[in-house]
Amino acid sequence: MINTTEGREDSYYSIKEVSEMLKVVYLTVYRWIQAGKLTAYKAGKQYRIEKSDLEKFIKKTSKK
């Protein structure tokens, strides 16, 4: 989780954290990102998933 200097808290997760939360393999989350199903931001060589984007993804996929 990352705190911004504006006093507002923005939560970003790594692929590993998301995979552990959703109980899937790391590569599955990576593939969702590559396919455009899950929005992620690249910071250097690492991806970061914003909490709100993860919540949208979960809501969208749970409706199926």
CNS distance restraints for C-alpha pairs under 8 A (distance, minus, plus):
assign (resid   1 and name CA) (resid  10 and name CA) 7.17 0.50 0.50
assign (resid   1 and name CA) (resid  11 and name CA) 4.76 0.50 0.50
assign (resid   1 and name CA) (resid  12 and name CA) 5.36 0.50 0.50
assign (resid   1 and name CA) (resid  13 and name CA) 6.55 0.50 0.50
assign (resid   2 and name CA) (resid   9 and name CA) 6.95 0.50 0.50
assign (resid   2 and name CA) (resid  10 and name CA) 6.01 0.50 0.50
assign (resid   2 and name CA) (resid  11 and name CA) 5.68 0.50 0.50
assign (resid   2 and name CA) (resid  12 and name CA) 6.34 0.50 0.50
assign (resid   3 and name CA) (resid   7 and name CA) 7.46 0.50 0.50
assign (resid   3 and name CA) (resid   8 and name CA) 6.91 0.50 0.50
assign (resid   3 and name CA) (resid   9 and name CA) 4.89 0.50 0.50
assign (resid   3 and name CA) (resid  10 and name CA) 5.99 0.50 0.50
assign (resid   3 and name CA) (resid  11 and name CA) 7.53 0.50 0.50
assign (resid   4 and name CA) (resid   8 and name CA) 5.98 0.50 0.50
assign (resid   4 and name CA) (resid   9 and name CA) 5.98 0.50 0.50
assign (resid   4 and name CA) (resid  10 and name CA) 6.76 0.50 0.50
assign (resid  10 and name CA) (resid  50 and name CA) 7.55 0.50 0.50
assign (resid  10 and name CA) (resid  51 and name CA) 7.69 0.50 0.50
assign (resid  11 and name CA) (resid  50 and name CA) 5.85 0.50 0.50
assign (resid  11 and name CA) (resid  51 and name CA) 5.36 0.50 0.50
assign (resid  12 and name CA) (resid  48 and name CA) 5.73 0.50 0.50
assign (resid  12 and name CA) (resid  49 and name CA) 5.26 0.50 0.50
assign (resid  12 and name CA) (resid  50 and name CA) 4.37 0.50 0.50
assign (resid  12 and name CA) (resid  51 and name CA) 5.77 0.50 0.50
assign (resid  13 and name CA) (resid  17 and name CA) 5.86 0.50 0.50
assign (resid  13 and name CA) (resid  18 and name CA) 6.37 0.50 0.50
assign (resid  13 and name CA) (resid  48 and name CA) 5.41 0.50 0.50
assign (resid  13 and name CA) (resid  49 and name CA) 5.02 0.50 0.50
assign (resid  13 and name CA) (resid  50 and name CA) 6.32 0.50 0.50
assign (resid  13 and name CA) (resid  51 and name CA) 7.02 0.50 0.50
assign (resid  14 and name CA) (resid  18 and name CA) 6.34 0.50 0.50
assign (resid  14 and name CA) (resid  46 and name CA) 7.64 0.50 0.50
assign (resid  14 and name CA) (resid  47 and name CA) 6.18 0.50 0.50
assign (resid  14 and name CA) (resid  48 and name CA) 4.98 0.50 0.50
assign (resid  14 and name CA) (resid  49 and name CA) 6.27 0.50 0.50
assign (resid  15 and name CA) (resid  19 and name CA) 6.06 0.50 0.50
assign (resid  15 and name CA) (resid  26 and name CA) 6.41 0.50 0.50
assign (resid  15 and name CA) (resid  29 and name CA) 6.34 0.50 0.50
assign (resid  15 and name CA) (resid  30 and name CA) 6.87 0.50 0.50
assign (resid  15 and name CA) (resid  47 and name CA) 6.61 0.50 0.50
assign (resid  15 and name CA) (resid  48 and name CA) 6.90 0.50 0.50
assign (resid  15 and name CA) (resid  49 and name CA) 7.30 0.50 0.50
assign (resid  16 and name CA) (resid  20 and name CA) 6.21 0.50 0.50
assign (resid  16 and name CA) (resid  26 and name CA) 5.82 0.50 0.50
assign (resid  17 and name CA) (resid  21 and name CA) 6.19 0.50 0.50
assign (resid  18 and name CA) (resid  22 and name CA) 6.09 0.50 0.50
assign (resid  18 and name CA) (resid  29 and name CA) 7.34 0.50 0.50
assign (resid  19 and name CA) (resid  23 and name CA) 5.61 0.50 0.50
assign (resid  19 and name CA) (resid  24 and name CA) 5.02 0.50 0.50
assign (resid  19 and name CA) (resid  25 and name CA) 5.79 0.50 0.50
assign (resid  19 and name CA) (resid  26 and name CA) 5.35 0.50 0.50
assign (resid  19 and name CA) (resid  28 and name CA) 7.77 0.50 0.50
assign (resid  19 and name CA) (resid  29 and name CA) 6.23 0.50 0.50
assign (resid  20 and name CA) (resid  24 and name CA) 6.59 0.50 0.50
assign (resid  20 and name CA) (resid  25 and name CA) 7.83 0.50 0.50
assign (resid  24 and name CA) (resid  28 and name CA) 6.55 0.50 0.50
assign (resid  24 and name CA) (resid  29 and name CA) 7.49 0.50 0.50
assign (resid  25 and name CA) (resid  29 and name CA) 7.02 0.50 0.50
assign (resid  26 and name CA) (resid  30 and name CA) 6.42 0.50 0.50
assign (resid  27 and name CA) (resid  31 and name CA) 6.08 0.50 0.50
assign (resid  28 and name CA) (resid  32 and name CA) 6.33 0.50 0.50
assign (resid  29 and name CA) (resid  33 and name CA) 6.38 0.50 0.50
assign (resid  29 and name CA) (resid  38 and name CA) 7.97 0.50 0.50
assign (resid  30 and name CA) (resid  34 and name CA) 6.28 0.50 0.50
assign (resid  31 and name CA) (resid  35 and name CA) 6.00 0.50 0.50
assign (resid  32 and name CA) (resid  36 and name CA) 6.21 0.50 0.50
assign (resid  32 and name CA) (resid  37 and name CA) 5.08 0.50 0.50
assign (resid  32 and name CA) (resid  38 and name CA) 5.45 0.50 0.50
assign (resid  33 and name CA) (resid  37 and name CA) 5.92 0.50 0.50
assign (resid  33 and name CA) (resid  38 and name CA) 4.84 0.50 0.50
assign (resid  33 and name CA) (resid  39 and name CA) 6.13 0.50 0.50
assign (resid  33 and name CA) (resid  40 and name CA) 6.41 0.50 0.50
assign (resid  37 and name CA) (resid  57 and name CA) 7.35 0.50 0.50
assign (resid  38 and name CA) (resid  53 and name CA) 7.17 0.50 0.50
assign (resid  38 and name CA) (resid  54 and name CA) 7.11 0.50 0.50
assign (resid  38 and name CA) (resid  57 and name CA) 6.10 0.50 0.50
assign (resid  39 and name CA) (resid  49 and name CA) 6.62 0.50 0.50
assign (resid  39 and name CA) (resid  50 and name CA) 7.96 0.50 0.50
assign (resid  39 and name CA) (resid  53 and name CA) 6.14 0.50 0.50
assign (resid  39 and name CA) (resid  54 and name CA) 7.75 0.50 0.50
assign (resid  40 and name CA) (resid  47 and name CA) 6.05 0.50 0.50
assign (resid  40 and name CA) (resid  48 and name CA) 5.45 0.50 0.50
assign (resid  40 and name CA) (resid  49 and name CA) 4.57 0.50 0.50
assign (resid  40 and name CA) (resid  50 and name CA) 7.00 0.50 0.50
assign (resid  40 and name CA) (resid  53 and name CA) 7.90 0.50 0.50
assign (resid  41 and name CA) (resid  47 and name CA) 5.46 0.50 0.50
assign (resid  41 and name CA) (resid  48 and name CA) 5.12 0.50 0.50
assign (resid  41 and name CA) (resid  49 and name CA) 6.35 0.50 0.50
assign (resid  42 and name CA) (resid  46 and name CA) 5.64 0.50 0.50
assign (resid  42 and name CA) (resid  47 and name CA) 4.37 0.50 0.50
assign (resid  42 and name CA) (resid  48 and name CA) 6.18 0.50 0.50
assign (resid  43 and name CA) (resid  47 and name CA) 5.90 0.50 0.50
assign (resid  43 and name CA) (resid  48 and name CA) 6.93 0.50 0.50
assign (resid  49 and name CA) (resid  53 and name CA) 6.74 0.50 0.50
assign (resid  49 and name CA) (resid  54 and name CA) 6.66 0.50 0.50
assign (resid  50 and name CA) (resid  54 and name CA) 6.33 0.50 0.50
assign (resid  51 and name CA) (resid  55 and name CA) 6.25 0.50 0.50
assign (resid  52 and name CA) (resid  56 and name CA) 6.24 0.50 0.50
assign (resid  53 and name CA) (resid  57 and name CA) 6.18 0.50 0.50
assign (resid  54 and name CA) (resid  58 and name CA) 6.21 0.50 0.50
assign (resid  55 and name CA) (resid  59 and name CA) 6.22 0.50 0.50
assign (resid  56 and name CA) (resid  60 and name CA) 6.06 0.50 0.50
assign (resid  57 and name CA) (resid  61 and name CA) 6.09 0.50 0.50
assign (resid  58 and name CA) (resid  62 and name CA) 5.92 0.50 0.50
assign (resid  59 and name CA) (resid  63 and name CA) 6.52 0.50 0.50
assign (resid  60 and name CA) (resid  64 and name CA) 7.58 0.50 0.50
